[in-house]
Amino acid sequence: MKEERLQALASIRQQYSELSGQHGQYSRRLQAIHESLKHSAAQILRNEIADIEAELPQYRETVENGAMERKKLEEKITLLSERKKNEKMFRVEFMLSFLFLLTDQYRFKIQFQEKEKKEAQKELAAAEKELASVKSIFEKAKVALETLREEIASLQKAIGEDEADLSNFQKETEKGAEQMVVLEEKVAQAKVTRD
């Protein structure tokens, strides 16, 4: 009976040790998930998109101002062409051509920024999907950890009860042994008296 109790207690202790190891593994996984969320790709992409959107108004304003300047220069060219054809006219035309080129460059840059923004939004959507998956894993791990904690608490309670039973059994065994000694002494005395 005592050996069976000891074997059951050893099995429970082994289960407790295994569950404690699993608890440590889940805790480390949760810590890793927390760290990955702090440095997620979604947050980095959000910052990049915010920077791009902050730059776009500046380029649009430059293009609009360039269009206004171009219109003014065209009006000046018309007036100058009516007055005279000389070197000044050539310089104005050169400035106008340069302004056209500059405007086209800014327009191209805006288009490029828009393309980058769309690509960044796609990457952000993918990163948010990945983040949702990580959050799902985190929630599952959290539930598993809570279940593990409950199992450990239950095992600790069972171990405590078994240890209490074992202690009582040992006390009863010691008491029985003492009673056996007393009986043996009485039997010995009875034999001496009879002889």
N, C-alpha and C positions, 0 to 999 in steps of 0.2 A: 504493500500500500504506500509506504514511504517512498520507495523507488519510483513508483508511478507518478506520485506528486512531483518528485524532483525532475523526472523526465518532462512532465507537462510544463513545469516552471522553466526548464532549460529551453523548451521549444518556444515558449512565449517570449523569453529574453532574446532568442535568436530573431524572432519576428520583429521585436522592438528595435534591435540593432539594424536590421534591413530597412525598416521604415525610417529610422533616423538618417541612414545614408541617403535614401530617396529624398527625404526632407532637405538635406544639404544640397543635393543636385538641383532640386526645383528652386531653392533659394538663389543658387548661382545663376540659373537660367533667367530668373526674374530680374536679377541685377543687370545681366547682359542686355535684356530687353529694354530696361530703363535707360541704359547708356546709349543704345542705338536710337531711341526716340529723341534724346537730346540733340543728336547730330544727324537727324534724318535728312534724306535728299529732298523731301517736300519743303522743309523749312529753308534750305539753301536756294531752291528754285523760286520760292516766294520772294526772297530777298532780291534775286536777279531780275524777276519780272517787275518788282517795284522800282528798281533802278532804271530799267528800260522805259517804263511808263513815265518816270520823272523827266527823262531826257527828251521824250517825243514832243512835248509842247514847245520846247526851245527850238527844235528843228522846224516845226510847223511855223512858228513865228518868224524864223529866218527866211523861210520860203515865201511867206506872205509879204514880208517887208521887201524881199527881193523882187516880187512881182510888182509891188507899188513903185519901187525905184526904176524898174524896167519901163513901166508905163511913163514915168516922168522923163526918162531918158529918150524914149521914143518921141515924146512931144517936143523935146529940145532938138532932137535930130531933124524933125520936120521943119521947125523954125530955122535951124541953121542951113538946112538944104535949100530953103527958099532964099536965104540971104547970100550965102557964099559956099563954094566948094573949095576948101583949103585943108591945110594940115590939121586944124582944130577938129574938123569934121571927121577926119581919119581917126583921131584920138578918141573921140566920142564913140565912134563905131567899134573901136577896139575895146573900150570899156563895156559897151553893151554886149559884145560877144563874150567877154570875160564873165560878165554878170549872168548871161544865159548859161554858160558852162558851170558857174558856181551854183546856180539854181538847180540845174540838172543833177549836180553832185549831191546837193542836199536832198533832193527828191529821191535819188537812188539810196541814200543813206537811210531815209525814213522807211522806204520799202524794205530795206534790209533789216531794219530794226523791227518792223512789223512781222517779217518772216521769223526772226529770232524769237519774238514774243509768242507767236503761234507754236513754234517748236518747244519753247519753254513751257507753255501751257499743256502741251501733250505730255511732256516729261513730268510735269506736276501732277497730271491726272494719273499717270502710271505710278508715281511715287505715293500719291494718296491711296491708291488701291493697295499698294504694298504695305503702307502704314496701317490700313484697315485690317489686312491679313495679320500683321504683327500684333495689333490690338486684340484680334480674335484669339491668337495663340496665347497672348498674355492673360486674357480672361479665362481661357481653359486651364492654363497653368495655375491661375489664382484659385479656381474651383478645386483643382486637383490638390493643391497645397492645403486648402481648408479641409478637404476630406481626409487628407493625410494627418493633419493635426487632430481631427476628431478620432481617427483610428489610434493614433499614438496615445491620446488621453484615455481612450477606452482600454488600451493595453496596459497603460500605467495603473489604471484602476484595478484591472484584473490581476496584475502582478502584485499589487498591494494586498488584495484580498487573499491570493494564494499564499503570500508570505505570512499573512496573519494566521491562515489555517495551518501552515507548516509550523509556525511558532507554537500554536496550541497543541498540535500533534506531538511536538517535541516535549512540551511540558507534561502532556499525558503519559508519554513514554517514560520520562524520568520519574513521574509519580508512580507508575506501575512497577518500575524497577525497584524503587524504594520499598514498595509494598511487598515485592517478592523477597527482598532481603529480610524484612521483618518476619514474613512467613517462614522463611528458611531458618531463622534464628529460633522461632517458636517450635518448629518441628524438631530442631536439634535439642532444645531444652526438654521437649516432651520425651524424646528418646532417652536422654540422660535420666530423667525422673523415672521412666519405666524400668530401666536397667537397675 
